[in-house]
Amino acid sequence: MNSVLTSILIMPQKIIAGNWKMNLNYAQAMTLADAIAAGITGESSCEVILAPPSIYLHDVLRRIGHHDRISVASQNCADREPGAYTGELSAMMLASVGIDYSIIGHSERRIYFGESDPLLARKVDQCFKYGILPIFCCGETLDEREQGVQSEVVERQLRQGLFHLSEAELSDCIIAYEPVWAIGTGKTATPGQAQEMHSLIRQLLRGISDSVAERVSILYGGSVTPATAQEMLASQDVDGALVGGASLKADDFLSIIQACR
């Protein structure tokens, strides 16, 4: 097989993921899931992942079960085996209802719930034990960006939380770069800033192997909107987006999916 064809075959998958966070009542969530499923028609060049609140996971799965381009993710999972941990959801439980992905290490989990890199590494291990693929989040705060240490922060988060995996496992991960200063603030990193950090992540992956670097999808997360999506997604190392607020409106989310095409 020639090298050009090989590189085409192992290009990262284009992915648009919607993180609904702690939003929507039941009826609103089901209406949104239905509208997104109905709006994705024909051939799509990207995979779509929906991450509803955990209480809606099973029913969202039922709503989109017929759709071969949409998967469902949990917004979190426990770092422990099932047991006496009130309020937690284990990877085993999530896998048992058909969840494919789990968001691990979102900045809101790191900041509000004190989740550390070693804790996140254990969550990643639980995901792989039960066949769930992590969407692993990394990114710097505004203070860290202003101090010019964003590269060191992201490298530490990846090395401590993710890079203990085997090459085969790491190749199945999705990485989401989310500058914390651009989440829910209305600010967005410029395409140049996003590309710079995505390129850094790709180089760190290349330090493990070229195969890993060419397979892992690296998403941008940080106030992605229909207005900013097309230019952002055109960047060389941006393989998709982890969308927050805009994923709560079907028309906006579908516009971002269209931009990915």
ROSETI-543518 format. One record per residue (C-alpha): x, y, z; residue in one letter; residue number from 0. Coordinates in Angstrom, 3 decimals. Example, Ala and Ser with C-alpha at 12.3 -4.5 7.8 and 13.67 -1.06 7.14 Angstrom:
2
- X, Y, Z, rest, nr
- 12.300, -4.500, 7.800, a, 0
- 13.670, -1.060, 7.140, s, 1
# end
This chain:
261
- X, Y, Z, rest, nr
- 0.000, 0.000, 0.000, m, 0
- 1.495, 3.360, -0.934, n, 1
- 2.263, 5.933, 1.774, s, 2
- -0.289, 8.471, 0.527, v, 3
- -3.146, 5.973, 0.765, l, 4
- -1.934, 4.822, 4.173, t, 5
- -1.991, 8.374, 5.519, s, 6
- -5.516, 8.867, 4.177, i, 7
- -6.748, 5.725, 5.859, l, 8
- -5.470, 6.696, 9.298, i, 9
- -6.455, 10.342, 9.382, m, 10
- -8.171, 11.350, 12.643, p, 11
- -11.947, 11.045, 12.640, q, 12
- -13.822, 14.349, 12.431, k, 13
- -16.022, 14.651, 15.535, i, 14
- -18.552, 17.155, 16.850, i, 15
- -19.524, 16.490, 20.474, a, 16
- -22.238, 18.308, 22.397, g, 17
- -21.848, 18.650, 26.167, n, 18
- -25.255, 19.561, 27.583, w, 19
- -23.825, 19.978, 31.107, k, 20
- -26.468, 20.451, 33.851, m, 21
- -29.150, 21.853, 31.566, n, 22
- -32.636, 21.015, 30.226, l, 23
- -35.615, 19.291, 31.744, n, 24
- -36.678, 15.881, 30.468, y, 25
- -39.029, 17.099, 27.741, a, 26
- -36.491, 19.641, 26.479, q, 27
- -33.742, 17.012, 26.383, a, 28
- -35.846, 14.550, 24.387, m, 29
- -36.973, 17.266, 21.972, t, 30
- -33.360, 18.313, 21.420, l, 31
- -32.202, 14.739, 20.823, a, 32
- -35.011, 14.187, 18.318, d, 33
- -34.257, 17.428, 16.460, a, 34
- -30.546, 16.662, 16.173, i, 35
- -31.211, 13.119, 14.957, a, 36
- -33.709, 14.385, 12.386, a, 37
- -31.296, 17.073, 11.197, g, 38
- -28.424, 14.710, 10.413, i, 39
- -29.379, 13.170, 7.101, t, 40
- -27.495, 11.503, 4.281, g, 41
- -23.771, 10.944, 4.315, e, 42
- -21.926, 12.760, 7.072, s, 43
- -18.175, 13.211, 7.202, s, 44
- -18.085, 13.530, 10.979, c, 45
- -19.209, 11.549, 13.977, e, 46
- -21.634, 13.250, 16.368, v, 47
- -21.516, 12.585, 20.106, i, 48
- -24.173, 13.775, 22.552, l, 49
- -23.395, 14.069, 26.270, a, 50
- -26.671, 14.653, 28.125, p, 51
- -27.045, 14.726, 31.910, p, 52
- -26.753, 11.226, 33.329, s, 53
- -30.433, 10.975, 34.254, i, 54
- -31.310, 11.220, 30.529, y, 55
- -28.629, 8.902, 29.119, l, 56
- -30.791, 5.814, 28.672, h, 57
- -33.676, 7.629, 27.027, d, 58
- -31.423, 9.635, 24.698, v, 59
- -29.847, 6.336, 23.656, l, 60
- -33.304, 4.999, 22.812, r, 61
- -34.121, 8.130, 20.809, r, 62
- -31.028, 7.964, 18.610, i, 63
- -30.581, 4.176, 18.597, g, 64
- -31.422, 3.941, 14.873, h, 65
- -28.848, 6.566, 13.872, h, 66
- -25.449, 5.213, 12.863, d, 67
- -23.697, 8.610, 12.988, r, 68
- -24.617, 9.570, 16.573, i, 69
- -23.102, 8.164, 19.763, s, 70
- -23.798, 8.971, 23.401, v, 71
- -21.299, 9.960, 26.087, a, 72
- -21.555, 10.411, 29.814, s, 73
- -20.270, 13.684, 31.239, q, 74
- -18.281, 11.876, 33.923, n, 75
- -17.651, 8.495, 35.480, c, 76
- -16.291, 7.234, 38.788, a, 77
- -12.678, 6.232, 39.316, d, 78
- -13.758, 3.134, 41.287, r, 79
- -15.334, -0.242, 40.873, e, 80
- -19.031, -0.515, 41.835, p, 81
- -19.578, -0.324, 45.566, g, 82
- -20.701, 1.889, 48.437, a, 83
- -20.120, 5.263, 46.766, y, 84
- -23.402, 7.134, 47.021, t, 85
- -24.175, 9.320, 44.031, g, 86
- -21.455, 7.949, 41.759, e, 87
- -21.826, 6.266, 38.359, l, 88
- -19.337, 3.532, 37.528, s, 89
- -17.958, 2.762, 34.087, a, 90
- -19.478, -0.702, 34.407, m, 91
- -22.939, 0.805, 34.911, m, 92
- -22.517, 3.165, 31.980, l, 93
- -21.306, 0.386, 29.696, a, 94
- -24.255, -1.804, 30.685, s, 95
- -26.739, 0.656, 29.124, v, 96
- -24.699, 1.121, 25.947, g, 97
- -22.643, 4.264, 26.559, i, 98
- -19.717, 4.531, 24.124, d, 99
- -17.781, 7.518, 25.488, y, 100
- -17.188, 9.443, 28.694, s, 101
- -15.926, 12.993, 29.124, i, 102
- -12.995, 12.875, 31.536, i, 103
- -11.235, 15.856, 33.090, g, 104
- -13.483, 18.685, 31.951, h, 105
- -12.241, 21.942, 33.449, s, 106
- -15.456, 22.299, 35.446, e, 107
- -14.728, 18.938, 37.109, r, 108
- -11.135, 19.991, 37.771, r, 109
- -12.066, 23.413, 39.161, i, 110
- -15.352, 22.857, 41.017, y, 111
- -14.797, 19.287, 42.203, f, 112
- -11.029, 19.302, 42.678, g, 113
- -10.317, 16.447, 40.288, e, 114
- -6.575, 15.849, 40.059, s, 115
- -4.500, 14.323, 37.272, d, 116
- -3.941, 11.039, 39.196, p, 117
- -7.700, 10.774, 39.842, l, 118
- -8.402, 11.325, 36.160, l, 119
- -5.886, 8.639, 35.224, a, 120
- -7.884, 6.180, 37.345, r, 121
- -11.098, 7.246, 35.617, k, 122
- -9.476, 6.661, 32.243, v, 123
- -8.440, 3.168, 33.386, d, 124
- -11.986, 2.384, 34.485, q, 125
- -13.296, 3.497, 31.096, c, 126
- -10.987, 1.145, 29.229, f, 127
- -11.700, -1.724, 31.582, k, 128
- -15.367, -1.587, 30.569, y, 129
- -15.003, -0.644, 26.910, g, 130
- -15.796, 3.060, 27.159, i, 131
- -13.594, 5.492, 25.237, l, 132
- -12.464, 8.657, 27.049, p, 133
- -12.903, 12.172, 25.706, i, 134
- -10.011, 13.545, 27.732, f, 135
- -10.036, 17.295, 28.363, c, 136
- -6.989, 19.475, 28.906, c, 137
- -6.377, 23.212, 28.928, g, 138
- -5.010, 26.206, 30.758, e, 139
- -6.621, 28.921, 32.893, t, 140
- -6.396, 32.620, 32.059, l, 141
- -3.644, 33.101, 34.672, d, 142
- -1.633, 30.262, 33.162, e, 143
- -2.091, 31.695, 29.663, r, 144
- -0.970, 35.152, 30.832, e, 145
- 2.077, 33.608, 32.498, q, 146
- 2.960, 31.874, 29.237, g, 147
- 2.926, 28.384, 30.763, v, 148
- -0.001, 26.957, 28.773, q, 149
- 2.211, 24.419, 26.989, s, 150
- 3.649, 23.104, 30.253, e, 151
- 0.167, 22.842, 31.796, v, 152
- -1.303, 20.877, 28.901, v, 153
- 1.720, 18.585, 28.676, e, 154
- 1.502, 17.819, 32.410, r, 155
- -2.224, 17.077, 32.207, q, 156
- -1.723, 14.680, 29.302, l, 157
- 1.323, 12.927, 30.711, r, 158
- -0.193, 12.394, 34.152, q, 159
- -3.765, 11.684, 33.107, g, 160
- -3.511, 9.881, 29.787, l, 161
- -0.038, 8.902, 28.629, f, 162
- 0.224, 5.862, 30.900, h, 163
- -1.980, 4.009, 28.419, l, 164
- -0.725, 1.536, 25.851, s, 165
- -0.379, 2.781, 22.280, e, 166
- -3.464, 0.809, 21.270, a, 167
- -5.551, 2.344, 24.054, e, 168
- -4.252, 5.849, 23.470, l, 169
- -5.076, 5.571, 19.765, s, 170
- -8.729, 5.059, 20.722, d, 171
- -8.914, 8.200, 22.885, c, 172
- -10.279, 11.584, 21.920, i, 173
- -8.484, 14.639, 23.303, i, 174
- -10.338, 17.933, 23.775, a, 175
- -8.254, 21.077, 24.196, y, 176
- -10.337, 23.595, 26.106, e, 177
- -8.756, 26.908, 27.105, p, 178
- -10.523, 27.447, 30.423, v, 179
- -10.647, 31.206, 29.867, w, 180
- -12.847, 30.630, 26.797, a, 181
- -15.466, 28.343, 28.356, i, 182
- -18.808, 30.005, 28.997, g, 183
- -17.206, 33.457, 28.766, t, 184
- -18.097, 34.304, 25.193, g, 185
- -14.365, 34.511, 24.439, k, 186
- -12.872, 32.147, 21.900, t, 187
- -9.266, 31.353, 21.194, a, 188
- -8.228, 32.544, 17.766, t, 189
- -7.751, 29.855, 15.132, p, 190
- -4.025, 30.545, 15.424, g, 191
- -4.024, 30.013, 19.192, q, 192
- -6.052, 26.818, 18.835, a, 193
- -3.811, 25.476, 16.065, q, 194
- -0.697, 26.235, 18.119, e, 195
- -1.965, 24.179, 21.067, m, 196
- -3.391, 21.402, 18.909, h, 197
- -0.054, 21.172, 17.102, s, 198
- 1.691, 20.879, 20.475, l, 199
- -0.635, 18.036, 21.477, i, 200
- -0.046, 16.302, 18.139, r, 201
- 3.718, 16.569, 18.673, q, 202
- 3.409, 15.095, 22.173, l, 203
- 1.461, 12.190, 20.667, l, 204
- 4.095, 11.828, 17.969, r, 205
- 6.633, 11.399, 20.744, g, 206
- 4.792, 8.177, 21.572, i, 207
- 4.406, 7.067, 17.962, s, 208
- 3.458, 8.431, 14.546, d, 209
- 0.552, 6.008, 14.437, s, 210
- -0.939, 7.372, 17.661, v, 211
- -0.494, 10.969, 16.488, a, 212
- -2.258, 10.231, 13.210, e, 213
- -5.201, 8.411, 14.778, r, 214
- -6.165, 10.521, 17.796, v, 215
- -8.833, 13.154, 17.156, s, 216
- -8.089, 16.461, 18.869, i, 217
- -11.166, 18.612, 19.434, l, 218
- -11.368, 22.299, 20.301, y, 219
- -13.688, 23.266, 23.158, g, 220
- -14.312, 26.838, 24.227, g, 221
- -17.446, 28.817, 23.325, s, 222
- -17.732, 27.274, 19.851, v, 223
- -20.594, 28.854, 17.885, t, 224
- -21.895, 28.613, 14.309, p, 225
- -20.146, 31.931, 13.636, a, 226
- -16.717, 30.705, 14.763, t, 227
- -16.901, 27.028, 13.832, a, 228
- -15.975, 27.048, 10.165, q, 229
- -12.739, 29.013, 10.544, e, 230
- -11.752, 27.069, 13.652, m, 231
- -12.431, 23.693, 12.069, l, 232
- -10.346, 24.628, 9.024, a, 233
- -7.166, 24.619, 11.142, s, 234
- -4.847, 21.748, 10.266, q, 235
- -4.796, 19.976, 13.633, d, 236
- -8.352, 20.765, 14.766, v, 237
- -10.329, 17.581, 14.174, d, 238
- -13.646, 18.778, 15.541, g, 239
- -15.241, 20.512, 18.492, a, 240
- -16.529, 19.892, 21.998, l, 241
- -19.498, 22.243, 22.044, v, 242
- -21.153, 23.614, 25.175, g, 243
- -23.879, 26.244, 25.041, g, 244
- -24.450, 26.001, 21.288, a, 245
- -25.200, 22.267, 21.638, s, 246
- -28.402, 23.142, 23.522, l, 247
- -29.980, 24.634, 20.387, k, 248
- -30.562, 22.152, 17.604, a, 249
- -30.182, 24.664, 14.773, d, 250
- -26.896, 25.992, 16.149, d, 251
- -25.493, 22.527, 16.785, f, 252
- -26.501, 21.307, 13.339, l, 253
- -24.821, 24.369, 11.807, s, 254
- -21.588, 23.436, 13.566, i, 255
- -21.906, 19.873, 12.282, i, 256
- -22.413, 21.282, 8.789, q, 257
- -19.260, 23.405, 9.184, a, 258
- -17.323, 20.243, 9.995, c, 259
- -18.258, 18.819, 6.594, r, 260
# end
